[in-house]
Amino acid sequence: MTLLSVQDLSIRFKTPDGYVHAVNNVSFDIDAGEKLAIVGESGSGKSQIALSVLGLQARNAEVTGRVLFNGENLVGMSQPTLNKIRAREIAMIFQDPMSSLNPYMPIERQLNESLELHEGLKGTAARQRVLEMLDAVQIPDAKNRLRSYPHEFSGGMRQRIVIAMALLCNPKLILADEPTTALDVTVQAQIMQLLEDIQKEHGTAIVLITHDLGVVAGFCEETLVLYSGKIMERAPSSSIFAAPSHPYTRGLMRAVPNIHDDNATLFAIPGQPPNQMLQINGCPFAPRCTDAIESCVNTIPDLVGTTHKRACHRPAEDLS
């Protein structure tokens, strides 16, 4: 059953110098209980897609297309109606827990807000639910830390608190925006295991937004590769890792450090992402692609395929 259906989503921002086209005609579906990864380098439009689902764009954003959640279009929905969906039906784990948590409020008060708004819980009932969730995300000695402030926790503990906040109302969909950024490798693994355990227990669908392919491996069933606001490739994650078929995906894979070879040279994709204020007539990756041909510069490739979809003019077997 399709839970979220994004259809021809485009997002642009009006600036004094013109429009910045952040997302261009992106479409994808995610089923109930499914885990989908959206992968791409910084500036590819990953976070803007997540923010558009919850209607949290900046004031100068213009959004077109449809974002259907349980068949209901969220684009253009009024803020009071969206407030009934946020946290209760769709929750978001923001990238930086230190900036998403209020430094002037104890964590208990911040966690209680969702329960008061959506569940009508206060007092002892709310505290019990908060404690249950803090225990679920493995906050040690949670009962004695309810009155603690965000700065009194480590980065990993703050991330767990943000995850607890997202899970309080048992949402059907979680948008996890770089949930392991700035955490060391051990804590990253703990956070990803925590998300997987929660997903299995509650059947929650998860959209994982990341630039780290290592985080995706073994976690998400499907992976969507985004570049300059367009989908370059979408396939089952096992297929992406076994046989990436778009030059950009291959570049991302090669850029992952090889921990088994101390002498391996770290690969970097040459060039810079395109200026998204300029009209692009062809594939946005063409200027950086070593396999580009004339049609790549002049014609935008369609996203084609059945299970494994790609937007590239050249057959996969012809790529270097």
N, C-alpha and C positions, 0 to 999 in steps of 0.2 A: 504493500500500500504506500503510495507516494505521500510523504509528509510535507515536503517543501519542494516547490517547483519554481525555479527562476527562469523567466522567459524573456529573451532579448533585452536584458538589463543593460542600460547605458547610463553612465554618470559623468557629468561634466561640471566644472566649477567656473563661474564667471569671475574674472579678475580684471583689473584696469588695463592689462595688456592683451586681453582676449580670453578665450575659453581653453581650459585645460581638460582634455578628454581622459579621464581616469579609468573608466570601464567602458568597453565597446561591444555591445551585442553579445553578452554572455548568457548562456542557457545551460542549466543542469537540473537534475532532480536528485533528491535524497529520500530514501524510504525510511519508514519507522524502524528504529533500532540500527540503522546503518551508520558506518563511520566513513566519512569522505574527507580526503586531504586536499587543500588548495595550496599549491606550492608555487613559489616564484621569488625572484629577488626583490629587494626593497623598491617600492614605487610601482609595482606591477598591478596594483589595484586590489590586492587580497583583502585588506582590512575594510576598504570602502564597500565591498560586496557584503561583508558581515554587518557593517553599520547600516546599510540600506535595508536589510531585513528588519531591523528594529526601528527604522526611521530616525536614526541618530546622526544624519549628515550635518555638515556645516550649513549655515544659512545661505551661502552662495552656491549651494549644490543644486543641480537640476537633474532629476531622475526620470527616466522613461523606461517603459517595459512593464513587466508584471512579476510580482513576487507572491506566489500563492502558498499560503499556509493552511493546510486542511481545506483547500479550495477557495479560501478567502484572500482577496488581493490586499496586500499590506501597503503597496505604493499609493500614496495620497490619502491614506487613512488618517483620521483625526488623532491628535495627541491623546485625548482622554480614552479613546478606544484602544490605541496602542498601549497605553499604560496598563490596561487590563490583561494584555498579552505578555508584555515584558515581565520577565522573572517567573511568571506563573506558567506560561506555555513555552516561551523561548527565553533562554538565559544566555548571558555572554560572560566569558572569562576574559578580562581585558589584559593587554600585554604587560603592563607595568603595575603590579599590585600596590606599590608605594604611592603612585599617583591616583589610583582608582579607589583607594581607601582614604577616608577622611582622617587626617592626622590629629584632629582635635576631639575625636569621639572614640570612646572605648569600643572594642569590637562587638560586644554584646549589643550595644545600641544600634550599630550599623547592620548587624544581622537581623535584629528584630524588625527593622523597617519593612522588609518584604513580607514577613509574617503578619504584621499589623494591617498592611495594605491589602494583601490578597487572601489571607486566611482568617483575619479577624482575631488572631491570637495575641494575648497580652499576658503579662505577669508570669506566673509559674508555668503555665502551658507553653508560652513562648520560650521561656528559658530551657525547659525540658527538650523542646525540639532543637534549639540551638546546640545544646550539649550533645544530643544524639548525633547531629551532623558534624560537629567538631571532632567527636570520637571517630566518626566514620572516615574522616580525612586524616586521622591519626595525629591530632594535636595533643601532645602530652600534657597531663594534668589540666585538662580543659576547664574543669570546674573552678579552679583557682586563677584562671587567666582571662575570665570573661571581662574583667574591668581593665585589662591591659590595653595599651594603645598600640597602633601598628608599628611604631618605631621600636617597640620592645620585643619584637619577633624577628627572627632571621628571614632572609629572602625566601627560603623554601617554605617556612611556616606561613609567611604572608600569602604566598601563592596558594597554599592549602586553605587558608581562610577565604580567599576569593572564590575558590572552587566550592567550598561549603556554602557560601552566599548564593552561588549560582544554582545549587542543588536543593535549597531549602524548600522550594515549592514543588519539587518533583516535576520539572519541565519536560516536555516531550523532545525538545531540541536544545542542544548546547552549542554555542559558537565559541570555540576556544582559539583566541587570537594570540599566537606565539606564547603558549602557556609555560614554556620552559626557557624563555629568554633570560640571559644573565645568570642562569643557575649552573652550578657545576654538573659534571656528567652524572655523578652518583645521584644527585637530587633530581636531575632530569628523568632518570630512569624510574625513580620513585613516583614522581608526578604522573608519568605516562602509565605506570602500572596502576596507580590510583584511579585514573580516568577509565582505564579498561575494566577494572573491577566494578566501578560504579555503573558503567554502560551495561555490563553483563547482568548486574543485579536488578537494575531498573528498566532495562530495555530502551535507554535514552539514545536518540540519534545524536551524533557528534559531527560537526564540521570543524576540522583541525586546520588552522591557518598557520603556515610555517614556511621558512626558507631553508630549513634543515631537513634534507632527505633522510638523514639517519634517524630522525624522530618518527618519520612516516613508516619506515620499514617494520613490518610485523604488527602494525597497529590498525591501519585503515584498509578496508577492502578495496576502495576506489581512490584513485589519485587524479586530480585535475591540475595540469601545468599551465600557469598563467604568465603571460609576458606582455608588457605594455597595454594592459587592460583587455587582452584577447586570449582565448583559450588556444594553446598550441597543441595540446595532447590530453586525452582522457582515456583511461583504461584501468582494468584491475591492477592494483598495486604490484602484484606478483609479476604481471606482464611488463609493467613499467620498469621494474628493476631487472628483469631477465632480458628484455629486448626493447629498450627505449628506441622509438622510431622517428623522433623529431630532433633536428640538430640542436635545438635549445635544450631539450631534455638530456641529450647526450652530454652537452656541455656542463649542465648541472651535476650530472653523475660523475663526470671526470674531475669536477672541482672538489669532490668529497675527499679529504685526506686519506691516504692509504696507511692504516696503522700497522700493517704487516711488512712495510718496506720503508726502512729509515732513510734510504737514499732516493726515494721517489720525489720527483719534482712536482710541486703543487701547481696544478693547472688553473688558469684563469681565462674566462671568456674574453676575447679581445674587444676593444671598443667600449662605448657607453650606450645606455638605453636611449631611445629616441626622445626628442623634444615633443611632448604630448600636446603642445599648443599648435603644432604644425600638422597639416593634413598628410596622411600617409596613404599612398596609392597602392602599395604592395604589402608584402609581409613585413611586419614591423621589425622582425629579427634579421631581415636580409642584409643590412649594412654590417652586421657582425658575423654573418654566417659564411663559413669557408666553402659551403656547398651551394651557394646561391647561384641561380641562373637568371636570364633576362626576365622571364615571367615572374620571378620572385619580387623584382623591383617594381613591376608595372601592374600586377594583378594580385588582389588579396585572395589567398587560398581559402577554400571552404573546409570546414571541419567535417571530414568524411570517415566512414568506417562503420562497423557493426559494434562488436565488443570493444575493440581497440580503435579509437578515433584519433585522427591527427589532421593538422592544418599545414600541409606542405605540398609544394608542386612536384617535388622529386620523390620517386619511389624509395622506400626504406632501403632496399638492397643496393641502390646507387650511391648512398651516402658514405662518406669517408669515415 
